[in-house]
Amino acid sequence: MLRRLVVSVLATGLVFGLAPSSVSAQTLTEREAKQVVKILKKYERKKWQDERLCILHRESRGDFTVDGRNGSGGYQFIGSTWDHYAALAGFDRWVGKRAAKAPASVQTAVFWRTWNFKKGAFHWGTHWANVPIEDCLG
């Protein structure tokens, strides 16, 4: 069962609702694929998918390769936040690298680990931008 789910993550990206081309099977090791599944089982919840998709759209328009001055990847992680949560999520190979270099599935797993049942939602707070998250869920 786990093997089938790992293959699903690698081959289709259906777990994340991503297009197959946005999952980078070439750079995702088998251990990382298992770690992605483990993180999703523990942290991902259907009730927060709208928020995740809103954040993904607002931060990068869904482009996991965006690498800006202040943020990187689909969720626009700043370096210190990415390094901390990528390490907590068990993706040591991606610590010290820009989030945009990691596969979309790893970025999404790190997002869920950071989100942590909405306790980490402040990382994507918009009080400074005057754009409440509810505005793009609409």
Disulfide bonds with the S-S distance in Angstrom:
Cys54-Cys136 1.69
